[in-house]
Amino acid sequence: MVTLNEKLADWVAALKLDDVPDETVQLASWRVLDMVGAMMAGRDTALVDHLCKAYPGDPAGVPMVGLVGNRAPEDAALLMATMGGVLEFDDSHVATGIHPSTPVVATALALGALHRIDGRRLIEAVLVGVELACRLGLAAPGVFHHHGLHPTAMVAAFGCTYAAAKIVEATPIETANAIGIAGSMAAGIMASWEDGADAKSMHAGLAARGALHALHLARHGVTGPASVYEGRFGFFRSHIQANPFDLNAIADGLGDQWEIVNIASRPFPCGHYIQPYIDAALELQRREKVPLDKIAAIECPMPSYMIPLVCEPRDEKLRPKTPWHARYSLPHCIAEALTTGGLDKNSFDTAALADGRFAALAASVGGVVAESDELRTQWSGEVRFALRDGSILRHRIDHLRGTPQNPMTEADIVEKFCRNVEGVLEPEAVDHVVESLLLLSHCSDVTALLDTL
């Protein structure tokens, strides 16, 4: 009997860019552009500085986004994926909340540079990695969170391994073994949600690094379990246990219905569940121009499953300990956005957290259980301002910017990229880099492109 692992490995090996719709290829180029921008934005963070010291340069290695000097491919993958995710400014798969592109793009760039592949091969790798990471999440959407597991960390290990296999043109047997090995590396607990520790921000990077190790081992004869997905002790039964899962969701329509169309670029550098509420609050404030000291309370009706993630424990959410902690606090995000007029790569400053300048307004913000839970695939947000004079102002966002129902255009993605690379790339280089990434399928050497970054 052919296992799901073997079936997916065959699909990865057979996929050719000529078989992919042009608009899907374009979306893959946009994902690379967006993630490179997120990597540039996250370059100058304390965590990346620590990682650069832990993994110094290697003259025999590969160039990488945003940093001078070469590094070993696995170190470059770890660093670039961490840079792309540390500010929470990457993207999200709407149905599952997984952030697929950062780890997959980092893996593809690092290994692609080593093998001096062209842009078409890079896009193929990104497509298979992102697609299968999302589809693995569709087997059990929302369930990983309930068990304290970070789904991005769990499924990205597989998505990155598929991307790596595509780059080196691994055989289906090698790919299936690598995926079996990756199943033992698919890990990521949500303990960092409690104190804002750095570990969560490395989940994408650890998945990318682990994928390169898994593939390396498989190509040297190490075997992995063929039934890594559906087995009695396989990935799903071991991680989500008694909860139901649907393995059919992984392969149904594979190659015909692309999940990359259901990936949303994040307009703000914070948790994706919070973003529609920020959009709604900013739009309400633009419309009403309410002095902030006139607001008595800000109420955000939301699905019940979101509240423990972004509103609780309340004391921690009102005075987050670290910038990352703040990015997953609904009260803090709403307060800072309203006070400063928005959120960008320079938001969530450590000094601002220390002096509590947003704490008073944050104390007025609360999430309440909505009267009815909307579909997980609809990222809507309603905000209500209760003013001190007793009046109530409301605004609702039915679909967050970036989602399929309210998509970002190419111009929007480029604008976000330009804001993220400000101060990192020289202004005269930005237009060239944007053009090169948008025309990625015409690139003859990814290594040369990385040298410009």
C-alpha positions in Angstrom: 0.0 0.0 0.0 1.3 3.4 -1.0 1.6 5.7 2.1 0.7 9.4 2.0 4.4 10.2 2.5 5.3 8.3 -0.7 2.4 9.9 -2.6 3.5 13.4 -1.7 7.1 12.6 -2.5 6.1 11.5 -6.0 4.2 14.7 -6.5 7.1 16.9 -5.4 9.5 15.1 -7.8 7.1 15.4 -10.7 6.0 19.0 -10.4 7.2 21.4 -13.1 6.7 25.1 -13.2 5.2 24.8 -16.7 2.3 22.9 -15.1 1.5 25.7 -12.7 -0.8 28.6 -13.6 0.9 31.9 -14.2 -1.0 33.6 -11.5 0.1 31.0 -9.0 3.7 31.5 -10.1 3.3 35.2 -9.6 1.9 34.7 -6.0 5.0 32.6 -5.2 7.3 35.5 -6.4 5.2 37.9 -4.2 5.8 35.5 -1.2 9.5 35.6 -1.8 9.5 39.4 -2.1 7.4 39.8 1.1 9.6 37.4 3.1 12.9 39.0 2.0 11.4 42.3 3.2 10.5 40.8 6.5 14.0 39.3 6.8 15.5 42.8 6.2 13.1 44.3 8.8 14.1 41.7 11.4 17.9 42.0 10.8 18.7 44.5 13.6 17.0 42.7 16.5 18.7 41.5 19.6 17.8 37.8 18.8 19.4 38.0 15.4 22.5 39.6 16.9 22.7 36.7 19.4 22.4 34.1 16.6 25.1 35.9 14.5 27.5 35.5 17.4 26.4 31.8 17.9 26.9 31.1 14.1 29.7 33.2 12.8 30.7 33.5 9.1 32.0 30.7 7.0 33.9 31.8 3.9 33.0 28.5 2.2 29.3 29.0 2.9 26.6 30.9 1.1 25.5 34.6 1.0 22.3 35.5 2.7 19.7 38.2 3.0 20.6 41.3 5.0 24.0 40.2 6.4 27.5 40.6 5.2 29.6 37.5 4.7 28.8 33.8 4.0 27.5 31.2 6.3 27.1 27.4 6.2 23.7 26.7 4.5 22.0 25.3 7.6 23.2 28.4 9.6 22.0 30.7 6.8 18.6 29.0 6.8 18.2 29.3 10.6 19.2 33.0 10.5 17.1 34.0 7.6 14.0 32.2 8.8 14.4 33.8 12.2 14.9 37.2 10.7 11.7 36.8 8.7 9.6 35.8 11.7 11.1 37.7 14.7 8.9 40.8 14.1 5.8 38.7 13.2 5.7 40.6 9.9 5.6 37.6 7.6 2.4 35.9 6.4 -0.3 33.5 7.5 -2.4 30.8 6.0 -5.9 31.9 6.6 -7.5 28.5 7.4 -4.8 27.3 9.8 -2.9 30.3 11.1 0.3 28.7 10.0 3.1 31.1 8.8 4.4 29.0 6.0 6.5 31.2 3.8 9.3 32.4 6.1 10.8 29.0 6.9 10.3 27.7 3.3 11.7 30.7 1.6 14.7 30.8 3.9 15.4 27.1 3.3 15.1 27.5 -0.5 17.4 30.6 -0.6 20.1 28.9 1.6 20.2 25.6 -0.3 19.5 27.2 -3.6 22.5 29.5 -3.2 24.7 26.5 -2.5 23.6 24.8 -5.7 23.5 28.0 -7.7 20.0 27.2 -9.0 17.9 29.5 -11.2 14.8 31.4 -10.2 12.4 28.8 -11.7 13.8 26.0 -9.5 13.5 28.4 -6.5 9.9 29.1 -7.2 9.2 25.3 -7.6 10.7 24.7 -4.2 8.8 27.5 -2.6 5.5 26.3 -4.1 5.9 22.7 -3.0 7.1 23.6 0.5 4.4 26.2 1.2 1.7 24.2 -0.4 2.3 21.0 1.6 2.9 22.9 4.9 -0.5 24.5 4.5 -2.2 21.3 3.5 -0.7 19.4 6.5 -2.2 22.1 8.7 -5.6 21.6 7.0 -5.7 18.1 8.3 -6.3 19.5 11.8 -6.9 23.3 11.7 -6.7 24.9 15.1 -6.1 21.7 17.0 -2.3 22.1 17.6 -2.9 25.3 19.6 -5.2 23.5 22.0 -2.4 21.1 22.9 0.1 23.9 23.5 1.9 23.2 20.2 2.9 25.9 17.7 1.5 24.7 14.3 4.0 26.6 12.3 6.9 24.8 14.0 5.2 21.5 13.6 4.4 21.5 9.8 7.2 23.8 8.6 9.7 21.0 9.3 8.0 19.1 6.6 7.4 22.0 4.2 11.0 23.0 4.4 12.1 19.4 3.7 9.9 19.2 0.6 11.4 22.5 -0.6 15.0 21.3 0.0 14.2 18.1 -1.8 13.0 19.9 -4.8 16.1 22.1 -5.0 18.5 19.1 -5.1 16.1 17.0 -7.3 16.0 14.3 -4.6 14.5 11.0 -5.7 11.0 10.2 -4.3 12.6 7.6 -2.0 15.1 10.1 -0.7 12.3 12.6 -0.1 10.1 10.1 1.7 13.0 9.1 4.0 13.8 12.8 4.6 10.2 13.5 5.6 10.2 10.5 7.9 13.3 11.8 9.6 11.8 15.3 9.7 8.9 13.9 11.7 11.3 13.4 14.6 12.3 17.1 14.3 8.8 18.6 14.0 8.5 20.3 17.4 7.6 23.6 18.9 5.8 24.3 22.2 4.0 27.5 23.0 5.6 28.1 26.4 7.1 31.4 25.1 3.5 32.9 25.0 3.8 33.0 28.8 6.9 35.2 29.1 7.9 36.4 25.6 11.1 34.3 25.5 13.1 34.1 22.3 12.5 30.4 21.6 9.3 30.9 19.7 10.9 33.3 17.3 13.3 30.6 16.3 10.7 28.0 15.5 10.8 28.8 11.8 14.5 28.8 11.8 14.8 25.5 13.6 12.4 24.0 11.1 14.5 25.2 8.2 17.8 24.0 9.8 16.3 20.7 10.7 15.0 20.2 7.1 18.5 20.5 5.7 19.8 18.0 8.2 16.9 15.6 7.4 17.6 15.7 3.7 21.3 15.3 4.1 20.8 12.2 6.2 18.3 10.7 3.8 20.7 11.2 0.8 23.3 9.3 2.7 21.2 6.2 3.3 19.4 7.0 6.6 15.8 5.8 6.6 12.7 7.4 8.0 9.3 5.9 8.7 7.2 5.7 5.5 4.0 6.0 7.6 5.2 9.2 9.3 1.7 10.8 8.8 -0.9 8.1 9.1 1.0 5.6 11.3 -0.1 4.3 14.7 2.7 6.4 16.2 2.8 8.9 13.3 2.8 12.7 13.4 -0.9 13.3 13.7 -1.9 10.6 16.2 1.1 11.4 18.5 0.6 15.2 18.4 -3.2 15.7 18.4 -4.1 12.4 20.0 -7.9 12.0 20.5 -8.8 14.9 18.3 -10.1 14.1 14.9 -8.0 14.8 11.8 -8.6 14.5 8.1 -5.7 13.1 6.1 -7.8 13.5 2.9 -7.5 17.3 3.2 -3.8 17.0 2.5 -3.9 15.5 -0.9 -7.4 16.3 -2.3 -7.1 18.6 -5.3 -3.3 18.7 -4.9 -1.8 20.5 -7.9 -5.2 21.8 -9.0 -6.3 23.8 -6.0 -3.4 25.9 -4.6 -3.4 26.9 -1.0 -0.9 29.7 -1.7 -3.9 31.8 -2.9 -5.2 31.5 0.8 -2.1 33.0 2.3 -2.4 36.6 3.7 0.5 39.0 4.0 0.4 40.7 7.4 -0.2 44.5 7.3 1.1 44.8 10.9 4.0 43.2 12.7 2.1 41.3 15.3 -0.1 38.2 15.9 -2.4 37.6 12.9 -5.6 37.2 15.0 -5.1 40.7 16.4 -4.7 42.4 13.0 -8.3 42.9 12.0 -9.0 44.6 15.3 -6.1 47.0 14.8 -7.4 47.8 11.3 -10.9 48.4 12.7 -9.6 50.6 15.6 -7.5 52.7 13.3 -10.3 53.1 10.8 -12.7 54.1 13.5 -10.2 56.6 14.9 -9.6 58.1 11.4 -13.3 58.5 10.9 -14.2 59.9 14.3 -10.9 61.5 15.5 -11.7 60.9 19.1 -9.3 62.3 21.7 -7.9 59.2 23.4 -8.6 60.6 26.9 -12.3 60.6 26.0 -12.3 56.8 25.6 -13.5 54.9 28.7 -13.3 51.4 27.2 -12.5 49.6 24.0 -14.3 46.3 23.4 -13.4 43.7 20.8 -15.9 40.9 20.3 -14.0 37.8 19.1 -14.3 34.0 18.7 -13.8 32.2 22.0 -10.7 30.3 20.8 -8.8 33.6 20.3 -9.2 35.0 23.8 -6.7 32.7 25.6 -4.1 33.5 23.0 -4.3 37.3 22.8 -6.1 38.5 25.9 -5.1 36.2 28.8 -3.7 36.2 31.4 -4.8 39.8 31.5 -2.0 41.1 33.8 0.6 39.7 31.3 -1.1 41.2 28.3 -1.4 44.7 29.9 2.3 44.9 30.8 4.2 42.6 28.3 7.7 41.7 29.3 9.3 41.7 25.8 8.6 43.1 22.4 7.5 39.7 21.2 5.2 39.3 24.2 3.7 42.6 23.2 3.1 41.5 19.7 0.6 38.9 21.0 -1.2 41.2 23.4 -4.5 42.6 22.0 -4.6 45.4 24.6 -1.1 46.5 23.9 -1.4 46.3 20.1 -4.6 48.4 20.1 -3.2 50.9 22.5 0.1 51.4 20.7 -1.5 51.6 17.3 -4.1 54.2 18.4 -1.4 56.3 20.2 1.1 56.3 17.4 -1.2 56.1 14.4 -0.1 52.6 13.3 2.4 49.8 13.7 5.6 49.2 11.7 9.0 47.5 12.0 10.0 50.2 14.6 7.0 49.5 16.9 7.1 47.6 20.2 10.2 49.4 21.4 11.8 48.0 24.5 12.0 51.4 26.1 8.3 52.0 25.5 7.5 48.7 27.2 9.7 49.5 30.2 8.2 52.9 30.9 4.6 51.7 30.3 3.6 54.6 28.1 0.8 52.6 26.5 -0.3 50.8 29.7 -3.1 53.2 30.7 -4.9 53.0 27.3 -4.2 49.2 27.1 -6.0 48.8 30.4 -9.2 50.0 28.7 -9.0 47.4 26.0 -10.7 44.0 26.4 -11.7 41.0 24.3 -15.1 39.6 24.8 -16.7 36.4 23.4 -18.6 37.3 20.3 -22.3 36.3 20.1 -21.4 33.8 17.4 -18.1 32.3 16.3 -17.4 33.1 12.6 -15.6 30.7 10.3 -11.9 30.3 11.0 -11.3 31.4 7.4 -12.9 34.8 7.9 -10.5 37.2 9.6 -13.0 39.9 10.7 -12.7 42.4 13.5 -15.1 44.7 15.3 -14.1 47.4 17.7 -16.4 49.4 20.0 -15.3 52.7 21.7 -17.3 53.5 24.8 -16.8 57.2 25.4 -16.9 58.9 28.8 -20.1 60.7 27.7 -21.9 57.4 27.4 -21.9 57.2 23.6 -20.7 54.1 21.7 -18.8 54.2 18.4 -18.4 51.0 16.3 -16.5 49.9 13.3 -16.2 46.5 11.7 -13.7 45.0 9.3 -15.3 42.0 7.5 -12.1 40.8 5.9 -8.6 41.8 6.9 -6.3 43.4 4.3 -4.2 40.7 2.7 -6.9 37.9 2.9 -8.3 36.5 -0.4 -11.5 38.5 0.1 -9.5 41.8 0.5 -6.2 41.0 -1.1 -3.1 43.1 -1.2 -2.1 44.2 -4.7 1.4 43.9 -6.1 1.8 47.6 -5.3 0.8 47.0 -1.7 3.4 44.2 -1.3 6.0 46.4 -2.9 5.2 49.3 -0.6 5.4 47.0 2.5 8.8 45.8 1.2 10.1 49.3 0.7 9.2 50.3 4.2 10.8 47.1 5.6 14.1 47.6 3.8 14.4 51.3 4.7 17.8 51.8 6.4 19.0 48.4 5.3 19.2 48.6 1.5 20.6 51.7 -0.1 17.8 53.7 -1.7 19.2 53.4 -5.2 19.3 49.6 -4.9 15.6 49.1 -3.8 14.1 49.4 -7.3 16.5 46.9 -8.8 15.9 44.4 -6.0 12.1 44.8 -6.3 12.3 44.2 -10.1 14.6 41.2 -9.7 12.3 39.5 -7.2 9.1 40.2 -9.1 10.8 38.7 -12.2 12.3 35.8 -10.2 11.3 33.2 -12.8 13.8 34.9 -15.2 16.7 34.9 -12.7 19.6 32.6 -13.9 21.5 32.4 -10.6 19.9 32.8 -7.2 23.4 33.1 -5.7 24.1 36.3 -7.6 20.7 37.7 -6.5 21.5 37.0 -2.9 24.9 38.8 -3.3 22.9 42.0 -4.0 21.0 41.5 -0.8 
